[in-house]
Amino acid sequence: IGGDPDYGIGCCSGDGMISRRHFLGAGAAAACAAALPSLADGTEKLFTATDVHVRDYPTVQAVNWIGETLERETNGRLRLRMFHAGQLGRESEAIDMARFGVIDITRVYSGALNNAFPLTQAVCLPYVFDSVAHLRHTLDGDVGAEVLRGFQTRDLVGLAIYDSGARCFYNTRRALRTPADLHGLKMRVPASDIFIRLIRLLGANPTPLSLGEAFSALETHLIDGAENNIRSFHSSRHFEAAGHWSKTEHSYAPDVLLISRKSFDTLSPADRQLLIETARESVTVMRKLWDESENTARQAVIDYGVEMNDVDIPAFRRVAEPLLAEYRRDPAIDSLYRRIRDQA
């Protein structure tokens, strides 16, 4: 994407080359291994982990920190190999690979999980969180724990929730100050019903695309803009094509760190506990890296010439109200929504 080798789909890593086809071909062996009883504490394990983001992205670095910590705490018995920058495919593919035990660990944007894991819808709704501080305080408590437990229904174990900053709109055409300014624009969205419907309510045309496809779509005018956090706006180099950033802050939808249930069940009880504790500790690591890199990214895109503007937040909130009302008809979502708002 944009000439950045970290966004290629070829599969290279620090300890050699591996093709995606070759890796997936190992899936049958992984599935068979997953059927074995829990491994004893003396058994070695190499976790495979994936992320669509580039090598220095905070979530990639946080998961690498998990690997380094596990390796240190077990004298090299537990190790981790990270396939960053979408080397093993898109997030939707990573979710399926983890569910079937082809890979062990994946970091996924919560919007990609909405259909299969309905509780994640509550944390993706527009304007449910007011700030990063609100998000972090809430997800560190029982709301975050309940969302993580929800993954047990479909062959995954939730390890941690990483925040992902404020999502805003950016585009190639004009400053967006009110919802009317989006009318007629073609906007890239993740494959999430919530975001697709929000874009339609705002009068724009939603175009679901993977992150890796968005840069060329902006350059070729297949789309006029997109929405994401400032860190991804910078690392994906979308700022080179889209010169307008509008601070709608319409979502603080977080990221989720997951492990395959099959992989988790092969670990000894002690190793399971070590992994869970290390993953939860990585949240603090990720947040520190996030805050530092977010400030750097914001200044970099401003220096490049991107124009940033404030918006009429109350007007955007009013447009989103019907979407909120519809999702809150589900008692489970409404309960989470109320608890999130109580923390504001």
C-alpha positions as CSV (number, residue, x, y, z in Angstrom):
1,I,0.0,0.0,0.0
2,G,1.5,3.3,-1.1
3,G,4.8,1.6,-1.8
4,D,5.2,0.6,1.9
5,P,6.6,-3.0,2.0
6,D,5.0,-3.5,5.4
7,Y,1.6,-3.6,3.7
8,G,2.4,-6.4,1.2
9,I,0.7,-9.7,1.4
10,G,3.9,-11.7,0.8
11,C,5.0,-13.3,4.0
12,C,8.4,-12.4,5.3
13,S,9.5,-12.3,8.9
14,G,12.7,-11.8,10.8
15,D,13.6,-15.4,10.8
16,G,13.0,-16.3,7.2
17,M,10.5,-16.4,4.4
18,I,7.2,-18.2,4.4
19,S,4.3,-18.1,1.9
20,R,0.8,-17.6,3.0
21,R,-0.2,-20.8,1.1
22,H,2.6,-22.8,2.9
23,F,1.5,-21.4,6.3
24,L,-2.2,-22.3,5.7
25,G,-1.1,-25.7,4.5
26,A,0.0,-26.4,8.0
27,G,-3.6,-25.9,9.3
28,A,-4.4,-29.6,9.3
29,A,-1.4,-30.3,11.5
30,A,-2.3,-27.5,13.8
31,A,-5.9,-28.8,14.1
32,C,-4.6,-32.3,15.0
33,A,-2.2,-30.9,17.6
34,A,-5.1,-28.9,19.1
35,A,-7.0,-32.1,19.8
36,L,-4.3,-33.4,22.1
37,P,-4.6,-33.1,25.9
38,S,-3.2,-30.1,27.7
39,L,0.6,-29.9,27.4
40,A,2.7,-30.4,30.4
41,D,4.7,-27.5,31.9
42,G,7.9,-28.7,30.3
43,T,6.6,-28.6,26.8
44,E,7.8,-26.0,24.3
45,K,5.3,-23.9,22.4
46,L,5.7,-21.4,19.5
47,F,2.7,-19.1,19.3
48,T,1.9,-17.7,15.9
49,A,0.3,-14.2,16.0
50,T,-1.1,-11.9,13.3
51,D,-1.9,-8.2,12.9
52,V,-2.8,-6.2,9.8
53,H,-0.8,-3.2,11.1
54,V,2.9,-2.3,10.4
55,R,5.8,-3.4,12.5
56,D,6.0,-0.4,14.7
57,Y,2.3,-0.1,15.3
58,P,1.5,-0.1,19.1
59,T,-0.6,-3.3,19.0
60,V,2.1,-5.1,17.1
61,Q,4.7,-4.0,19.6
62,A,2.5,-4.9,22.5
63,V,2.0,-8.5,21.3
64,N,5.7,-8.8,20.6
65,W,6.2,-7.6,24.2
66,I,4.0,-10.5,25.3
67,G,6.2,-12.9,23.3
68,E,9.4,-11.5,24.9
69,T,7.9,-11.7,28.4
70,L,6.7,-15.3,27.9
71,E,10.1,-16.3,26.5
72,R,11.9,-14.7,29.4
73,E,9.6,-16.1,32.1
74,T,9.8,-19.7,30.8
75,N,13.5,-19.7,29.8
76,G,12.6,-19.9,26.1
77,R,10.0,-22.7,26.5
78,L,7.1,-20.4,25.3
79,R,7.9,-18.2,22.3
80,L,5.9,-16.1,19.8
81,R,6.3,-15.3,16.2
82,M,4.5,-12.2,14.8
83,F,3.2,-11.9,11.3
84,H,2.5,-8.2,11.0
85,A,1.2,-6.0,8.1
86,G,-1.4,-8.4,6.9
87,Q,1.1,-11.1,5.9
88,L,-1.4,-13.8,6.6
89,G,-4.4,-12.0,5.2
90,R,-7.2,-9.7,6.4
91,E,-8.7,-9.5,9.8
92,S,-11.8,-11.5,8.8
93,E,-9.5,-14.3,7.6
94,A,-7.4,-14.1,10.8
95,I,-10.6,-14.6,12.9
96,D,-11.5,-17.7,11.1
97,M,-7.9,-19.1,11.2
98,A,-7.8,-18.5,15.0
99,R,-11.2,-20.2,15.4
100,F,-10.0,-23.3,13.6
101,G,-6.6,-23.4,15.3
102,V,-4.5,-22.6,12.2
103,I,-3.0,-19.6,14.0
104,D,-2.8,-19.0,17.8
105,I,-3.2,-15.3,18.5
106,T,-4.6,-12.4,16.5
107,R,-5.3,-8.7,17.2
108,V,-8.6,-7.7,15.6
109,Y,-10.6,-4.4,15.3
110,S,-13.8,-4.9,17.3
111,G,-15.9,-3.7,14.3
112,A,-14.9,-6.8,12.4
113,L,-16.3,-8.9,15.3
114,N,-19.8,-7.4,15.5
115,N,-21.7,-10.0,13.6
116,A,-20.2,-13.1,15.1
117,F,-19.9,-11.7,18.7
118,P,-22.8,-9.4,19.3
119,L,-21.6,-8.0,22.6
120,T,-18.8,-6.2,20.7
121,Q,-21.5,-4.0,19.1
122,A,-22.0,-2.1,22.4
123,V,-18.4,-0.8,22.3
124,C,-18.6,0.1,18.6
125,L,-21.8,2.2,18.7
126,P,-21.4,5.9,17.8
127,Y,-20.8,8.3,20.6
128,V,-21.0,5.6,23.3
129,F,-17.6,6.8,24.7
130,D,-16.8,10.4,25.3
131,S,-13.0,10.2,25.4
132,V,-10.0,7.9,25.6
133,A,-10.1,8.2,29.4
134,H,-13.8,7.1,29.5
135,L,-13.0,4.2,27.3
136,R,-10.0,3.0,29.3
137,H,-11.7,3.3,32.7
138,T,-14.8,1.5,31.4
139,L,-13.0,-1.4,29.7
140,D,-10.7,-2.0,32.6
141,G,-13.8,-3.0,34.6
142,D,-16.7,-5.4,34.4
143,V,-17.8,-4.1,30.9
144,G,-14.5,-5.2,29.4
145,A,-14.6,-8.5,31.2
146,E,-18.1,-9.3,29.9
147,V,-17.1,-8.5,26.3
148,L,-14.1,-10.8,26.6
149,R,-16.2,-13.6,28.0
150,G,-18.4,-13.3,25.0
151,F,-15.8,-14.8,22.8
152,Q,-16.1,-18.2,24.5
153,T,-19.2,-18.9,22.5
154,R,-17.3,-19.5,19.2
155,D,-13.9,-21.1,19.7
156,L,-12.0,-18.1,20.9
157,V,-10.6,-16.8,24.2
158,G,-10.5,-13.0,24.8
159,L,-7.1,-12.1,26.2
160,A,-7.2,-8.3,26.4
161,I,-8.8,-5.2,24.9
162,Y,-6.6,-2.5,23.4
163,D,-8.0,0.9,22.8
164,S,-7.7,2.4,19.3
165,G,-8.1,6.1,19.7
166,A,-10.8,8.4,18.4
167,R,-12.1,7.5,14.9
168,C,-12.7,10.6,12.6
169,F,-13.5,11.2,9.0
170,Y,-11.0,12.2,6.4
171,N,-11.4,12.8,2.7
172,T,-10.0,14.2,-0.5
173,R,-12.7,16.8,-1.2
174,R,-13.5,19.2,1.5
175,A,-13.7,20.0,5.2
176,L,-16.6,18.2,6.9
177,R,-18.2,20.4,9.6
178,T,-21.8,19.1,9.6
179,P,-23.5,15.9,8.5
180,A,-24.7,17.7,5.4
181,D,-21.1,18.0,4.2
182,L,-20.8,14.2,3.8
183,H,-23.8,14.0,1.4
184,G,-22.9,12.1,-1.7
185,L,-19.3,11.2,-0.7
186,K,-18.1,7.6,-1.1
187,M,-16.6,6.6,2.2
188,R,-14.6,3.5,3.0
189,V,-15.8,1.7,6.1
190,P,-14.8,-1.6,7.8
191,A,-17.1,-4.5,7.1
192,S,-19.3,-3.7,10.1
193,D,-23.1,-3.1,9.9
194,I,-22.9,-0.4,12.5
195,F,-20.4,1.7,10.4
196,I,-22.2,1.0,7.1
197,R,-25.5,2.2,8.5
198,L,-24.0,5.2,10.2
199,I,-22.5,6.4,6.9
200,R,-25.9,6.0,5.3
201,L,-27.6,8.0,8.0
202,L,-25.0,10.8,7.4
203,G,-26.0,10.9,3.7
204,A,-22.7,9.4,2.3
205,N,-22.3,6.1,0.4
206,P,-20.5,3.4,2.4
207,T,-17.9,1.3,0.6
208,P,-16.7,-1.7,2.7
209,L,-13.0,-2.3,2.0
210,S,-10.1,-3.8,3.9
211,L,-7.5,-1.4,5.2
212,G,-5.0,-2.6,2.7
213,E,-7.2,-1.7,-0.3
214,A,-8.1,1.8,0.9
215,F,-5.0,3.7,-0.2
216,S,-5.3,2.8,-3.9
217,A,-9.0,3.4,-3.7
218,L,-8.3,7.0,-2.5
219,E,-5.7,7.5,-5.2
220,T,-7.9,6.3,-8.0
221,H,-11.0,8.1,-6.6
222,L,-12.9,4.8,-6.1
223,I,-13.7,6.4,-2.7
224,D,-13.6,10.0,-1.6
225,G,-12.6,9.3,2.0
226,A,-12.7,7.0,5.0
227,E,-12.8,7.0,8.8
228,N,-10.1,5.8,11.2
229,N,-7.9,6.9,14.0
230,I,-5.0,9.3,13.5
231,R,-2.4,6.6,14.1
232,S,-3.8,4.4,11.3
233,F,-4.3,7.5,9.1
234,H,-0.6,8.1,9.3
235,S,0.8,4.5,9.2
236,S,-1.4,3.6,6.2
237,R,-0.2,6.8,4.4
238,H,-3.7,7.8,3.7
239,F,-2.7,11.3,4.5
240,E,-0.8,11.5,1.3
241,A,-4.1,11.1,-0.7
242,A,-6.6,12.7,1.7
243,G,-5.9,16.3,2.8
244,H,-8.9,16.9,5.0
245,W,-9.3,15.5,8.6
246,S,-12.5,16.3,10.4
247,K,-12.6,15.7,14.2
248,T,-15.9,13.9,14.4
249,E,-14.6,11.5,17.1
250,H,-17.7,9.4,16.3
251,S,-16.3,6.2,17.6
252,Y,-13.7,4.9,20.1
253,A,-14.2,1.3,19.0
254,P,-11.3,-0.7,20.5
255,D,-9.2,-3.6,19.4
256,V,-9.3,-7.1,20.9
257,L,-6.6,-9.6,21.4
258,L,-7.8,-13.2,20.9
259,I,-6.3,-16.7,21.1
260,S,-7.7,-19.8,19.5
261,R,-9.6,-21.9,22.0
262,K,-8.0,-25.0,20.6
263,S,-4.5,-23.5,21.2
264,F,-5.4,-22.3,24.6
265,D,-6.8,-25.6,25.7
266,T,-3.5,-27.4,24.8
267,L,-1.6,-25.3,27.4
268,S,-1.1,-26.4,31.0
269,P,-3.1,-24.5,33.6
270,A,0.0,-22.7,34.7
271,D,0.8,-21.6,31.2
272,R,-2.7,-20.5,30.6
273,Q,-2.6,-18.3,33.7
274,L,0.8,-16.9,32.7
275,L,-0.5,-16.0,29.2
276,I,-3.6,-14.3,30.5
277,E,-1.7,-12.3,33.1
278,T,0.9,-11.3,30.5
279,A,-1.7,-10.3,28.0
280,R,-3.5,-8.1,30.5
281,E,-0.2,-6.5,31.5
282,S,0.4,-5.7,27.8
283,V,-2.5,-3.3,27.9
284,T,-0.5,-0.8,29.8
285,V,2.4,-1.3,27.4
286,M,0.2,-0.7,24.4
287,R,-1.4,2.4,25.9
288,K,2.0,4.1,26.6
289,L,3.1,3.3,23.0
290,W,-0.2,4.5,21.6
291,D,-0.2,7.8,23.4
292,E,3.4,8.5,22.2
293,S,2.8,7.4,18.6
294,E,-0.5,9.2,18.3
295,N,1.0,12.5,19.1
296,T,3.9,11.9,16.7
297,A,1.4,10.8,13.9
298,R,-0.8,13.9,14.4
299,Q,2.2,16.3,14.1
300,A,3.5,14.4,11.1
301,V,0.2,14.7,9.1
302,I,-0.1,18.4,10.1
303,D,3.5,19.0,8.8
304,Y,2.6,17.3,5.6
305,G,-0.2,19.8,5.0
306,V,-3.4,18.0,6.1
307,E,-6.1,20.4,7.2
308,M,-7.7,19.6,10.4
309,N,-11.1,21.1,11.4
310,D,-13.6,20.8,14.3
311,V,-17.2,19.8,13.6
312,D,-20.7,20.3,15.0
313,I,-20.6,17.3,17.4
314,P,-24.2,17.7,18.6
315,A,-25.4,17.6,15.0
316,F,-23.5,14.3,14.4
317,R,-24.9,12.9,17.6
318,R,-28.5,13.7,16.6
319,V,-28.0,11.9,13.2
320,A,-26.7,8.8,15.1
321,E,-29.6,8.6,17.6
322,P,-31.8,6.3,15.5
323,L,-29.0,3.8,15.1
324,L,-28.4,3.8,18.9
325,A,-32.1,3.3,19.6
326,E,-32.3,0.4,17.2
327,Y,-29.3,-1.5,18.7
328,R,-30.5,-0.8,22.2
329,R,-33.6,-2.8,21.6
330,D,-31.4,-5.8,22.4
331,P,-31.5,-6.1,26.2
332,A,-27.8,-7.3,26.4
333,I,-26.6,-4.4,24.3
334,D,-28.7,-1.9,26.2
335,S,-27.4,-3.2,29.5
336,L,-23.8,-2.7,28.3
337,Y,-24.6,0.7,26.8
338,R,-26.1,2.0,30.1
339,R,-23.1,0.8,32.1
340,I,-20.7,2.4,29.7
341,R,-22.7,5.7,29.9
342,D,-22.8,5.5,33.7
343,Q,-19.0,5.7,33.6
344,A,-18.9,8.9,31.6
